[in-house]
């Protein structure tokens, strides 16, 4: 009996081994299956339509505010910053602890508006002084505030610091200190970076509008290239980001930067800097940066082609640098935000914009771009030489009327002595 059972088991084991080897050599049915394109997911079309509609509304409102002028753009930036701060303050908020700390949320806003007073006081002091120059009393008041602005902001910060210490509560120390650190990270990473946008506005709307437009174009192009052609994942932090979307968006952004700079550079409303906080129409000498240079196309185009030369604004070459940064580096602001959201296990920063999430979800790359645009303009575009206009502004801002009169007399003596020497 044992022999029969063993002999009967042997063939079955042999067959089992053969079947096992055969199964190991077979190709899994899903191995040759092509990666699913996002475009094949029909449920995504609804979200795409919602995202498109909300984007059109945002672009329409944005164009209207651009037409209204510098002061209204600044107001828009302030509103955006307030909404971003509200979204970020609420992220780590715990209802139970908040009930035990009445008024603690007000401390966050105290630090926020102190930072706003300090930052915009530094960026817009020149425009504010120029606005009130005609009124002597108001001019003296504003000049005094600007002179002691740093001390006022420091006093407000110290008041908030003391307020925080006095509100410390037993068994709540960890929560309170984490909120204190979180508030300062928001001010450093979000508010400070986005405030550079305002400095760009008053250097000329061009230096705000072009970088912001390039981020929007890059975001839209990456979405559609990834939607229709995306196959290869780009980065684990954002599974929906693909190499196809990244490359397609980069090419589109670079091309758009060169073309948009030529279009925007022809409007004085966009290129002229604003010296005060008024809302009137602007007229100025655009400067060599916005005056076309003509490049001959002879030898490059056939004889029958009517275009023998092409006009290029010098600022278009600078626009390529902005486009390169917007397409290669600025998206890492979005990757940083994605990693942050994954760390705290939430999808979006808010739900203010249908199909997009919160305000912060739309501004992550814009903040990185705003800082670069400001630094690039100050380093490679803005003239570093002192002009008569700049010196006069310093004299009017920092010297009293009596000191200005003394300066006038001394300059008169210097000119008189030089005339004597020449004769």
Secondary structure, DSSP 8 states (H G I E B T S, - for coil): -HHHHHHHHHHHHHHHHHHHHHHHHS--TTTT-----GGG-THHHHHHHHHHHHHHHHHHHHHHHHHH-HHHHHHHHHHHHHHHHHHHHHHT--HHHHHHSTTHHHHHHHHHHHHHHHHHHHHSHHHHHHHTTT-HHHHHHHHHHHHTHHHHHHHHHHHHHHHHHHT--TT-HHHHHHHHHHHHHHIIIIIHHHHHHHHHHHT-THHHHHHHHHHHHHHHHHHHHHHHH--SEEETTEEEEEHHHHHHHHHHHHHHHHHHHHHHTT-HHHHS---SS--S-------GGGSEEEEE-BTTB-TT-S--EEEEETHHHHHHHHHHHHHHTTHHHHHHHHHHHHHTT-S-S--SBTTTB-HHHHHHHHHHHHHHHHHHIIIIIS--S--HHHHHHHHHHHS-HHHHHHHHHHHHHHHHHHHHHH-
